[in-house]
Amino acid sequence: MGKKTKIHFFNETGKLENIIEFLEAIQKRVNYINLQCTVEGKDIEVTLSGPRDLQLLAIERLKVLADKWLV
């Protein structure tokens, strides 16, 4: 197992619906690694734990989803 990695996102749209869509998309696209999401206002923190190679793959997918729903 690799170390935990935290990645932060900011909901630039300000819409709650977009955060919900982002989190639902994470559930569908990133289901091969342990992750935990915390939302405070417009800030979203995702903590990944698992093998380093899977963390890197998850980070790339998270960035794509964030570009789609949070910008």
C-alpha positions in Angstrom: 0.0 0.0 0.0 1.2 3.5 -0.8 0.9 6.5 1.4 -2.2 8.7 1.5 -2.4 11.4 -1.0 -4.7 14.5 -0.6 -5.8 16.5 -3.6 -7.8 19.7 -3.4 -10.4 21.1 -5.8 -12.4 24.3 -5.8 -15.9 24.6 -7.2 -15.6 27.7 -9.3 -19.2 27.4 -10.5 -20.5 27.9 -7.0 -23.3 25.5 -7.7 -24.1 22.7 -5.3 -25.5 20.6 -8.1 -22.0 20.6 -9.7 -20.4 19.3 -6.6 -23.0 16.5 -6.4 -22.4 15.6 -10.1 -18.7 15.6 -9.5 -19.0 13.3 -6.5 -21.3 10.9 -8.4 -18.9 10.9 -11.3 -16.1 9.9 -8.9 -18.1 7.0 -7.7 -18.6 5.8 -11.3 -15.1 6.4 -12.6 -12.8 5.8 -9.6 -13.9 2.6 -7.9 -10.6 0.7 -7.8 -9.0 2.6 -4.9 -9.9 3.7 -1.4 -10.9 7.4 -1.3 -12.6 9.8 1.0 -14.2 13.1 0.1 -14.8 16.1 2.3 -16.7 19.1 1.1 -16.7 22.5 2.9 -18.4 25.2 1.0 -16.7 25.4 -2.4 -13.6 23.4 -1.3 -13.4 19.7 -2.0 -10.7 17.5 -0.5 -10.2 14.0 -1.8 -7.9 11.6 0.1 -6.6 8.6 -1.8 -5.0 5.5 -0.3 -3.8 2.5 -2.1 -1.0 1.5 -4.5 0.9 4.5 -5.9 0.2 3.6 -9.5 -3.5 3.5 -8.9 -3.3 6.8 -7.0 -1.7 8.4 -10.1 -4.4 7.0 -12.4 -7.1 8.2 -10.0 -5.6 11.7 -9.8 -5.6 12.0 -13.6 -9.3 10.9 -13.7 -10.2 13.3 -10.9 -8.6 16.2 -12.7 -10.7 15.4 -15.9 -13.9 15.2 -13.8 -13.1 18.4 -12.0 -12.5 20.2 -15.3 -15.9 19.0 -16.4 -18.0 19.8 -13.3 -16.2 22.4 -11.2 -14.9 25.0 -13.7 
